[in-house]
């Protein structure tokens, strides 16, 4: 490429740099505002969800021993361990 191309190109770049920098800054601010707004919307939607209150049937132990009808097991693993002995 001709040598004068690089001189005019770099001159054009230097002259346009403040405008470019301003556009980048403005774009970054816009992006950040949109990101924060999306986070606030998501957070509000999460807080607005109806949380279920556990009923006595849901909190009752579902694991009972078929041999002795013991239902003191908090997890399935407890029942399995109980059945081994």
N, CA, C and O atoms as CSV, one atom per row, in Angstrom:
chain,resi,resn,atom,element,x,y,z
A,1,UNK,N,N,0.840,-1.178,0.000
A,1,UNK,CA,C,0.000,0.000,0.000
A,1,UNK,C,C,0.884,1.239,0.000
A,1,UNK,O,O,2.010,1.218,0.495
A,2,UNK,N,N,0.364,2.296,-0.552
A,2,UNK,CA,C,1.155,3.522,-0.600
A,2,UNK,C,C,1.391,4.077,0.806
A,2,UNK,O,O,0.591,3.874,1.719
A,3,UNK,N,N,2.495,4.771,0.946
A,3,UNK,CA,C,2.871,5.313,2.247
A,3,UNK,C,C,1.891,6.385,2.717
A,3,UNK,O,O,1.619,6.484,3.913
A,4,UNK,N,N,1.363,7.181,1.806
A,4,UNK,CA,C,0.451,8.258,2.204
A,4,UNK,C,C,-0.871,7.699,2.757
A,4,UNK,O,O,-1.582,8.398,3.479
A,5,UNK,N,N,-1.200,6.448,2.422
A,5,UNK,CA,C,-2.420,5.825,2.942
A,5,UNK,C,C,-2.337,5.698,4.464
A,5,UNK,O,O,-3.308,5.980,5.166
A,6,UNK,N,N,-1.201,5.281,4.963
A,6,UNK,CA,C,-1.034,5.110,6.396
A,6,UNK,C,C,-1.074,6.442,7.121
A,6,UNK,O,O,-1.606,6.531,8.227
A,7,UNK,N,N,-0.515,7.479,6.509
A,7,UNK,CA,C,-0.514,8.795,7.148
A,7,UNK,C,C,-1.932,9.336,7.242
A,7,UNK,O,O,-2.330,9.830,8.298
A,8,UNK,N,N,-2.697,9.255,6.173
A,8,UNK,CA,C,-4.066,9.776,6.214
A,8,UNK,C,C,-4.938,8.908,7.104
A,8,UNK,O,O,-5.827,9.407,7.793
A,9,UNK,N,N,-4.681,7.618,7.086
A,9,UNK,CA,C,-5.469,6.713,7.906
A,9,UNK,C,C,-5.240,6.999,9.385
A,9,UNK,O,O,-6.201,7.088,10.150
A,10,UNK,N,N,-3.995,7.142,9.796
A,10,UNK,CA,C,-3.712,7.407,11.202
A,10,UNK,C,C,-4.202,8.790,11.595
A,10,UNK,O,O,-4.631,8.997,12.730
A,11,UNK,N,N,-4.143,9.745,10.663
A,11,UNK,CA,C,-4.650,11.084,10.945
A,11,UNK,C,C,-6.161,11.031,11.153
A,11,UNK,O,O,-6.694,11.674,12.058
A,12,UNK,N,N,-6.838,10.268,10.317
A,12,UNK,CA,C,-8.288,10.117,10.452
A,12,UNK,C,C,-8.628,9.436,11.773
A,12,UNK,O,O,-9.584,9.813,12.450
A,13,UNK,N,N,-7.855,8.454,12.123
A,13,UNK,CA,C,-8.106,7.752,13.377
A,13,UNK,C,C,-7.886,8.669,14.571
A,13,UNK,O,O,-8.656,8.643,15.531
A,14,UNK,N,N,-6.832,9.480,14.508
A,14,UNK,CA,C,-6.558,10.383,15.619
A,14,UNK,C,C,-7.641,11.438,15.758
A,14,UNK,O,O,-8.004,11.809,16.874
A,15,UNK,N,N,-8.155,11.920,14.650
A,15,UNK,CA,C,-9.189,12.954,14.703
A,15,UNK,C,C,-10.512,12.385,15.206
A,15,UNK,O,O,-11.275,13.083,15.874
A,16,UNK,N,N,-10.782,11.142,14.893
A,16,UNK,CA,C,-12.047,10.538,15.289
A,16,UNK,C,C,-12.017,9.866,16.648
A,16,UNK,O,O,-13.043,9.369,17.114
A,17,UNK,N,N,-10.868,9.843,17.286
A,17,UNK,CA,C,-10.732,9.123,18.548
A,17,UNK,C,C,-11.613,9.692,19.670
A,17,UNK,O,O,-12.251,8.906,20.370
A,18,UNK,N,N,-11.681,11.012,19.877
A,18,UNK,CA,C,-12.549,11.515,20.950
A,18,UNK,C,C,-14.025,11.148,20.733
A,18,UNK,O,O,-14.731,10.798,21.678
A,19,UNK,N,N,-14.474,11.233,19.482
A,19,UNK,CA,C,-15.862,10.868,19.197
A,19,UNK,C,C,-16.074,9.373,19.441
A,19,UNK,O,O,-17.088,8.969,20.009
A,20,UNK,N,N,-15.121,8.564,19.013
A,20,UNK,CA,C,-15.215,7.122,19.213
A,20,UNK,C,C,-15.232,6.787,20.703
A,20,UNK,O,O,-16.018,5.957,21.159
A,21,UNK,N,N,-14.354,7.448,21.447
A,21,UNK,CA,C,-14.275,7.202,22.884
A,21,UNK,C,C,-15.597,7.581,23.566
A,21,UNK,O,O,-16.063,6.887,24.469
A,22,UNK,N,N,-16.185,8.682,23.121
A,22,UNK,CA,C,-17.477,9.094,23.672
A,22,UNK,C,C,-18.571,8.089,23.361
A,22,UNK,O,O,-19.416,7.800,24.208
A,23,UNK,N,N,-18.557,7.557,22.142
A,23,UNK,CA,C,-19.554,6.549,21.760
A,23,UNK,C,C,-19.384,5.267,22.580
A,23,UNK,O,O,-20.365,4.651,22.996
A,24,UNK,N,N,-18.150,4.880,22.801
A,24,UNK,CA,C,-17.891,3.675,23.600
A,24,UNK,C,C,-18.369,3.887,25.033
A,24,UNK,O,O,-18.993,3.002,25.620
A,25,UNK,N,N,-18.080,5.050,25.592
A,25,UNK,CA,C,-18.508,5.350,26.959
A,25,UNK,C,C,-20.026,5.365,27.061
A,25,UNK,O,O,-20.600,4.812,27.999
A,26,UNK,N,N,-20.675,6.004,26.084
A,26,UNK,CA,C,-22.135,6.070,26.083
A,26,UNK,C,C,-22.736,4.666,25.938
A,26,UNK,O,O,-23.709,4.328,26.612
A,27,UNK,N,N,-22.153,3.865,25.063
A,27,UNK,CA,C,-22.633,2.496,24.882
A,27,UNK,C,C,-22.465,1.663,26.145
A,27,UNK,O,O,-23.336,0.864,26.488
A,28,UNK,N,N,-21.345,1.851,26.835
A,28,UNK,CA,C,-21.108,1.107,28.074
A,28,UNK,C,C,-22.117,1.509,29.144
A,28,UNK,O,O,-22.626,0.655,29.870
A,29,UNK,N,N,-22.408,2.802,29.243
A,29,UNK,CA,C,-23.391,3.267,30.226
A,29,UNK,C,C,-24.779,2.721,29.907
A,29,UNK,O,O,-25.505,2.298,30.807
A,30,UNK,N,N,-25.146,2.731,28.634
A,30,UNK,CA,C,-26.449,2.211,28.223
A,30,UNK,C,C,-26.554,0.725,28.542
A,30,UNK,O,O,-27.567,0.266,29.070
A,31,UNK,N,N,-25.512,-0.016,28.221
A,31,UNK,CA,C,-25.500,-1.453,28.502
A,31,UNK,C,C,-25.637,-1.706,30.002
A,31,UNK,O,O,-26.398,-2.579,30.420
A,32,UNK,N,N,-24.907,-0.948,30.803
A,32,UNK,CA,C,-24.941,-1.139,32.251
A,32,UNK,C,C,-26.331,-0.828,32.810
A,32,UNK,O,O,-26.817,-1.537,33.691
A,33,UNK,N,N,-26.970,0.227,32.303
A,33,UNK,CA,C,-28.324,0.558,32.751
A,33,UNK,C,C,-29.305,-0.550,32.380
A,33,UNK,O,O,-30.157,-0.921,33.187
A,34,UNK,N,N,-29.190,-1.075,31.178
A,34,UNK,CA,C,-30.077,-2.157,30.750
A,34,UNK,C,C,-29.837,-3.419,31.572
A,34,UNK,O,O,-30.779,-4.137,31.907
A,35,UNK,N,N,-28.584,-3.683,31.893
A,35,UNK,CA,C,-28.251,-4.861,32.688
A,35,UNK,C,C,-28.823,-4.741,34.098
A,35,UNK,O,O,-29.373,-5.703,34.634
A,36,UNK,N,N,-28.692,-3.552,34.697
A,36,UNK,CA,C,-29.226,-3.342,36.033
A,36,UNK,C,C,-30.752,-3.421,36.040
A,36,UNK,O,O,-31.344,-3.982,36.962
A,37,UNK,N,N,-31.384,-2.860,35.011
A,37,UNK,CA,C,-32.846,-2.916,34.926
A,37,UNK,C,C,-33.325,-4.360,34.774
A,37,UNK,O,O,-34.314,-4.759,35.387
A,38,UNK,N,N,-32.624,-5.131,33.960
A,38,UNK,CA,C,-32.988,-6.539,33.789
A,38,UNK,C,C,-32.811,-7.302,35.103
A,38,UNK,O,O,-33.628,-8.161,35.436
A,39,UNK,N,N,-31.753,-6.994,35.848
A,39,UNK,CA,C,-31.521,-7.661,37.131
A,39,UNK,C,C,-32.616,-7.295,38.133
A,39,UNK,O,O,-33.083,-8.151,38.884
A,40,UNK,N,N,-33.028,-6.016,38.146
A,40,UNK,CA,C,-34.095,-5.596,39.057
A,40,UNK,C,C,-35.408,-6.283,38.704
A,40,UNK,O,O,-36.145,-6.712,39.592
A,41,UNK,N,N,-35.700,-6.387,37.413
A,41,UNK,CA,C,-36.924,-7.049,36.971
A,41,UNK,C,C,-36.908,-8.522,37.361
A,41,UNK,O,O,-37.908,-9.055,37.842
A,42,UNK,N,N,-35.778,-9.170,37.152
A,42,UNK,CA,C,-35.644,-10.584,37.487
A,42,UNK,C,C,-35.781,-10.793,38.996
A,42,UNK,O,O,-36.428,-11.740,39.442
A,43,UNK,N,N,-35.166,-9.901,39.777
A,43,UNK,CA,C,-35.232,-9.999,41.228
A,43,UNK,C,C,-36.671,-9.797,41.724
A,43,UNK,O,O,-37.134,-10.506,42.616
A,44,UNK,N,N,-37.372,-8.813,41.127
A,44,UNK,CA,C,-38.757,-8.558,41.523
A,44,UNK,C,C,-39.649,-9.748,41.177
A,44,UNK,O,O,-40.528,-10.115,41.957
A,45,UNK,N,N,-39.424,-10.348,40.016
A,45,UNK,CA,C,-40.214,-11.517,39.624
A,45,UNK,C,C,-39.946,-12.681,40.573
A,45,UNK,O,O,-40.863,-13.428,40.915
A,46,UNK,N,N,-38.701,-12.836,40.998
A,46,UNK,CA,C,-38.348,-13.917,41.916
A,46,UNK,C,C,-39.004,-13.704,43.280
A,46,UNK,O,O,-39.499,-14.649,43.893
A,47,UNK,N,N,-39.003,-12.448,43.752
A,47,UNK,CA,C,-39.595,-12.159,45.053
A,47,UNK,C,C,-41.115,-12.268,45.021
A,47,UNK,O,O,-41.737,-12.558,46.042
A,48,UNK,N,N,-41.715,-12.036,43.854
A,48,UNK,CA,C,-43.171,-12.055,43.737
A,48,UNK,C,C,-43.732,-13.469,43.628
A,48,UNK,O,O,-44.943,-13.664,43.734
A,49,UNK,N,N,-42.873,-14.445,43.420
A,49,UNK,CA,C,-43.363,-15.820,43.313
A,49,UNK,C,C,-44.033,-16.242,44.606
A,49,UNK,O,O,-43.613,-15.862,45.699
A,50,UNK,N,N,-45.065,-17.022,44.459
A,50,UNK,CA,C,-45.767,-17.534,45.628
A,50,UNK,C,C,-44.964,-18.708,46.169
A,50,UNK,O,O,-44.703,-19.684,45.466
A,51,UNK,N,N,-44.586,-18.590,47.416
A,51,UNK,CA,C,-43.846,-19.678,48.048
A,51,UNK,C,C,-44.855,-20.621,48.686
A,51,UNK,O,O,-45.775,-20.186,49.379
A,52,UNK,N,N,-44.679,-21.882,48.451
A,52,UNK,CA,C,-45.626,-22.851,48.997
A,52,UNK,C,C,-45.328,-23.075,50.479
A,52,UNK,O,O,-44.175,-23.163,50.901
A,53,UNK,N,N,-46.387,-23.160,51.232
A,53,UNK,CA,C,-46.258,-23.493,52.645
A,53,UNK,C,C,-46.455,-24.996,52.774
A,53,UNK,O,O,-47.468,-25.526,52.318
A,54,UNK,N,N,-45.521,-25.677,53.376
A,54,UNK,CA,C,-45.650,-27.129,53.460
A,54,UNK,C,C,-46.847,-27.537,54.316
A,54,UNK,O,O,-47.071,-26.991,55.397
A,55,UNK,N,N,-47.590,-28.479,53.825
A,55,UNK,CA,C,-48.743,-29.010,54.555
A,55,UNK,C,C,-48.273,-30.155,55.441
A,55,UNK,O,O,-47.184,-30.689,55.228
A,56,UNK,N,N,-49.058,-30.534,56.411
A,56,UNK,CA,C,-48.639,-31.662,57.267
A,56,UNK,C,C,-48.414,-32.949,56.479
A,56,UNK,O,O,-47.552,-33.751,56.836
A,57,UNK,N,N,-49.192,-33.153,55.399
A,57,UNK,CA,C,-49.002,-34.361,54.601
A,57,UNK,C,C,-47.654,-34.316,53.878
A,57,UNK,O,O,-47.001,-35.345,53.705
A,58,UNK,N,N,-47.245,-33.116,53.458
A,58,UNK,CA,C,-45.984,-32.994,52.734
A,58,UNK,C,C,-44.794,-33.143,53.665
A,58,UNK,O,O,-43.739,-33.630,53.259
A,59,UNK,N,N,-44.964,-32.722,54.923
A,59,UNK,CA,C,-43.845,-32.807,55.854
A,59,UNK,C,C,-43.773,-34.153,56.555
A,59,UNK,O,O,-42.772,-34.452,57.207
A,60,UNK,N,N,-44.812,-34.972,56.434
A,60,UNK,CA,C,-44.798,-36.293,57.067
A,60,UNK,C,C,-43.727,-37.159,56.411
A,60,UNK,O,O,-43.428,-37.020,55.225
A,61,UNK,N,N,-43.171,-38.037,57.195
A,61,UNK,CA,C,-42.114,-38.902,56.682
A,61,UNK,C,C,-42.702,-39.904,55.692
A,61,UNK,O,O,-43.560,-40.699,56.078
A,62,UNK,N,N,-42.278,-39.893,54.447
A,62,UNK,CA,C,-42.836,-40.822,53.471
A,62,UNK,C,C,-42.197,-42.203,53.528
A,62,UNK,O,O,-42.672,-43.138,52.885
A,63,UNK,N,N,-41.134,-42.329,54.287
A,63,UNK,CA,C,-40.408,-43.592,54.309
A,63,UNK,C,C,-40.817,-44.390,55.540
A,63,UNK,O,O,-40.537,-43.996,56.672
A,64,UNK,N,N,-41.471,-45.495,55.309
A,64,UNK,CA,C,-41.852,-46.386,56.412
A,64,UNK,C,C,-41.318,-47.785,56.127
A,64,UNK,O,O,-41.259,-48.235,54.983
A,65,UNK,N,N,-40.946,-48.430,57.172
A,65,UNK,CA,C,-40.423,-49.791,57.049
A,65,UNK,C,C,-41.590,-50.746,56.815
A,65,UNK,O,O,-42.573,-50.703,57.555
A,66,UNK,N,N,-41.502,-51.604,55.803
A,66,UNK,CA,C,-42.606,-52.528,55.538
A,66,UNK,C,C,-42.708,-53.644,56.585
A,66,UNK,O,O,-43.732,-54.321,56.665
A,67,UNK,N,N,-41.666,-53.837,57.377
A,67,UNK,CA,C,-41.669,-54.926,58.355
A,67,UNK,C,C,-42.161,-54.481,59.726
A,67,UNK,O,O,-42.957,-55.173,60.361
A,68,UNK,N,N,-41.681,-53.312,60.186
A,68,UNK,CA,C,-42.038,-52.882,61.544
A,68,UNK,C,C,-42.834,-51.575,61.566
A,68,UNK,O,O,-43.158,-51.073,62.642
A,69,UNK,N,N,-43.149,-51.026,60.404
A,69,UNK,CA,C,-43.930,-49.792,60.262
A,69,UNK,C,C,-43.304,-48.583,60.953
A,69,UNK,O,O,-44.011,-47.653,61.343
A,70,UNK,N,N,-41.998,-48.596,61.102
A,70,UNK,CA,C,-41.303,-47.437,61.649
A,70,UNK,C,C,-41.235,-46.361,60.570
A,70,UNK,O,O,-40.922,-46.642,59.413
A,71,UNK,N,N,-41.533,-45.132,60.966
A,71,UNK,CA,C,-41.490,-44.046,59.979
A,71,UNK,C,C,-40.638,-42.883,60.480
A,71,UNK,O,O,-40.962,-41.722,60.230
A,72,UNK,N,N,-39.564,-43.187,61.177
A,72,UNK,CA,C,-38.684,-42.150,61.711
A,72,UNK,C,C,-37.560,-41.778,60.750
A,72,UNK,O,O,-36.572,-41.174,61.167
A,73,UNK,N,N,-37.688,-42.117,59.506
A,73,UNK,CA,C,-36.593,-41.900,58.560
A,73,UNK,C,C,-36.757,-40.551,57.868
A,73,UNK,O,O,-37.816,-40.252,57.315
A,74,UNK,N,N,-35.714,-39.751,57.904
A,74,UNK,CA,C,-35.744,-38.450,57.234
A,74,UNK,C,C,-35.421,-38.574,55.754
A,74,UNK,O,O,-35.826,-37.733,54.952
A,75,UNK,N,N,-34.699,-39.613,55.398
A,75,UNK,CA,C,-34.291,-39.803,54.008
A,75,UNK,C,C,-34.413,-41.279,53.649
A,75,UNK,O,O,-34.489,-42.146,54.519
A,76,UNK,N,N,-34.429,-41.535,52.371
A,76,UNK,CA,C,-34.546,-42.909,51.880
A,76,UNK,C,C,-33.354,-43.747,52.331
A,76,UNK,O,O,-33.483,-44.943,52.591
A,77,UNK,N,N,-32.206,-43.107,52.420
A,77,UNK,CA,C,-31.000,-43.828,52.824
A,77,UNK,C,C,-31.147,-44.389,54.236
A,77,UNK,O,O,-30.633,-45.469,54.530
A,78,UNK,N,N,-31.842,-43.665,55.107
A,78,UNK,CA,C,-32.073,-44.162,56.462
A,78,UNK,C,C,-32.901,-45.435,56.462
A,78,UNK,O,O,-32.632,-46.363,57.225
A,79,UNK,N,N,-33.917,-45.471,55.594
A,79,UNK,CA,C,-34.744,-46.676,55.476
A,79,UNK,C,C,-33.922,-47.834,54.933
A,79,UNK,O,O,-34.030,-48.956,55.428
A,80,UNK,N,N,-33.111,-47.578,53.930
A,80,UNK,CA,C,-32.280,-48.635,53.344
A,80,UNK,C,C,-31.319,-49.193,54.384
A,80,UNK,O,O,-31.124,-50.404,54.479
A,81,UNK,N,N,-30.719,-48.293,55.166
A,81,UNK,CA,C,-29.798,-48.734,56.208
A,81,UNK,C,C,-30.545,-49.554,57.266
A,81,UNK,O,O,-30.022,-50.548,57.769
A,82,UNK,N,N,-31.756,-49.135,57.595
A,82,UNK,CA,C,-32.574,-49.858,58.576
A,82,UNK,C,C,-32.932,-51.256,58.072
A,82,UNK,O,O,-32.938,-52.212,58.847
A,83,UNK,N,N,-33.228,-51.378,56.781
A,83,UNK,CA,C,-33.628,-52.665,56.218
A,83,UNK,C,C,-32.469,-53.656,56.137
A,83,UNK,O,O,-32.701,-54.859,56.022
A,84,UNK,N,N,-31.251,-53.183,56.195
A,84,UNK,CA,C,-30.105,-54.086,56.110
A,84,UNK,C,C,-29.938,-54.907,57.383
A,84,UNK,O,O,-29.357,-55.991,57.339
A,85,UNK,N,N,-30.432,-54.418,58.507
A,85,UNK,CA,C,-30.195,-55.108,59.779
A,85,UNK,C,C,-31.431,-55.723,60.325
A,85,UNK,O,O,-31.395,-56.340,61.390
